[in-house]
Amino acid sequence: MKVNLAHFCFSILLTANSVASAQAAIPSISAIEKLAKETVSKKIQVPAAARVEIEPQSLDSRLLLPDCASELTVEMATDREISRNNTLKVSCDVAEQAYPWQIYMSVRVNISFPVIVPNETLAQGTTLTQSNLSTRYIDQFSLNGQQFDDIAPLIGAKVKRRVTKDYPIFSSNVCFVCKGDQVSIVASSENFQIKTVGIAEADGNLGEQIRVKNARSNKIIDALVTKVGEVRVNM
């Protein structure tokens, strides 16, 4: 039996080229952008209520990338926390490949948090209600101080100083117990609880300790503000 050696060698070469072509592929820009978003997303740790927007740099559609015979490697260019602007390295590192390559791209991250704001400008002394408050998402870099993310605890609190419409309400803007207010004093232990009435000697917010005068005994006590119009002391 005669074998055409030239034809045989050509067939082997053709098969090898076909395998190489099947293994190597030109990565698409959309695939790179998707991998970039996934890479950044894995490094972001925020509360479930936060809104996260990840915007990869728009790569030039005319960008001609070489083939890559393996999965692309996408990683942060520097070992640092996610910020507003981030740089990623996209690379194709294959030992057998003649021309390994890499490119750098930027990814912008916008994170916003729910913050309670007034629906209208509120004057000093205004009582906060469900109707004059709403939730607005605000960029994390625009937030400072202590804001509120839940309307319910604020209902009944009073504004200590003017608050502009759509501007975050800070804890320093309100008092859950205001000086001169009549408050409920709750004294409790493991076995029982009693309530009495008192007069606040100072403004106070949730978790703050203020001085309160017991309306029956006129005794001044230190009590913890637990909610609007209520303070608590331990027995």
N, C-alpha and C positions, 0 to 999 in steps of 0.2 A: 504494500500500500504506500503510495507516495503522498507526502505531506508538503503543502506549499508553505515553506518556512516564513516567507515574507508576509503572506496573508495571516499566518498564525500570530506573528509578532504584532501586526497591525491591530488584530482583534484584541490582544491583551492590552495594548496601549489605549485603545478606544474604551475598553471596559474600565481601566484605571482612571481615565479622564472623566468618565461618567460618574464613578464613585466619588471622585474629588468634587465634581460639580454638585453632586447631591449633598455632600457634607458642608461645602462652603456656600455662603449666601450673603448677599448685600443687605445689611440691616436697613430697614426703612426708618425715616425720620419719625413717623408716628410711633413706631415700636420703641425707639430711643426715648421719646418724650414720655411714653407710658412707664417705662422702666425707671425714669428719673422721678416721676411722681410717686411710684411705689417705694423707691428707696428713701425719699424724704418722709413720706407718710409713716414709715416704720419707726422713725426717730422722733416723731412728735408725740408728746404725752400731755394731753389737756383733758379737762373735765368733759363729760359726755355732752353737756349743754353748749359747749363752745362751737363756733363755726370756723372751719378751716378751709382755706382756699389755696391750692398749690398750682402755681402757674410756671411751667417750664419755659425757658427762653425759646422763642420761635426760631428754629434753625432754618437756614437758607435752603429753600427747596432745590437749589442748583448744586448743593453740596453733594459731591460724588465720593462716597466712602468705598474703600476696598472691600473685597469679600472677607468674611470671617467664618472660619471653620468650626467655631465653638460658640457658646452663648456669650453675649457681651458681659463685661464686668462694669457695673455702675456703682460708684462709691463716692462718699464725700471727699472733696479734695483736701480738706483739713479736718482734724479731729476736734470738733467744737460743737457746741449746742446749736440747734436750729435757730436761725435768726430770720429777719425779714428777707435778706438777700443771701443766697447760698450758692457755692460753686461745687459742681459735681464733675468727676472725671469718668469719662466713658472710654473703655479700652477693649481691644481685642488682642489678647495675649495667648498665642499658640506657638509652642516651641517649634513645631514642624512648619509653621507658616513663614514664608520668606519675608513678609513685610508686616510685622505686628504694628498696630497703630493705636492712637488715643486722641481724644478731643476733650475739650472742657466746655461746659455749658453752665449757665446760671439758672437758678430756680427761685422764684419769689414766693414767699409764704405770708399769707395774711390770716391772722387769728383774731377773732373778735369774741367778746363775751357778753352775755345778757346782763343789762344794767337797768335798774329802775330809774325812770325819768318822769318829770311832771308833764302833763299834756298842755299846761299853760304856765305862765310865769306866776309863781306863788309868793305872796307877801308874807312878812314876818307874822307869826301867830296863826297862819292857816293850818287847819286840821287836814291831815292826809286821808283821802278816801279812795275807794276803788275807782271812782269816776275821774279823779284828777291825776291818776298815775298810769303808766304803761311801761312795757319792756322794750328796750332798744338795744341792738347789738352795736358795740363800740370797739374799735381797734384796740388791741392790748397796749400799744405804745401810747395811746391817748389817755390811758387810765392811770390814776395815781390817788393815793389815799385809800380810804375804806368806803366802798360803795355797797349797794344792796342788789341782790339778784332775785329777790322774792318780794312780791307786793304784800302778801298777807301780814307779816310781822309789822309792817309800817302803818297799817290802818289804825287811825286814832292818834298817831304821833303828831307833834306840832312842829312847824317850821320855825327855826330860831332866827334865820336870816333869809333874805330874799333869794329865791332859786329860779333861774331862768328856764324857760320852756326848753325841753329836750336836752337839758344839761343834767349830768348825773347828780343824784342826791347823795351827798356824803354824810357820814355819821355825824360830822361836826355841824351839819346844817339843821339837824332835827334833835328833839328830845322826846324820849319815850315816857319819861316822867319829867315834868318841868317844875321849876321852883315855885312853890305856893300851891301846887296841885294837891288835891285830896287823893290819897292812894290807899290801896289795900295792902296791909302788912300781913304776910303769911309767915307764921312761925311753925316749924315742923321738926319732927324727930322720926325715928324709925317706927314708933308706935302710934303717934297721933299728930294732928295738925289743927292749929287754931288761926283765926283771922281777926284782925282788928283794923281800925282806921287810923291813918296818920297824915301828916302834912310834909311834903318834900321840902327840904331846906336848900336844895340845889338841883340843877338840871342833871339828868342822867340818861344814858343810853343802855342798850342791852349789854349785860355783863359787867356794867360799871357799879361800883359801890358808892353810895351817897348817904348823907345824913338825913334821917327822917325823925320827926317829932311825933311820938305816940299821942293821939288826940285825947286819950282818956287819962293817961298818967303824966303827960307833958314831958316824959323822959325822951332824951335824944339818943337814938340808936344808929348804928351803921348797918345798912341793908343793901342787898344786891338787887339791881333792876332786872326783872325776869321777863316782863312784857309791858305793853302800854298800861300805865296806871297801877302797876303791881310791883312790889318789892318783897324780898324774902330774907328771913334770918333763920339761922340754925339754932336749935335749942340744945 
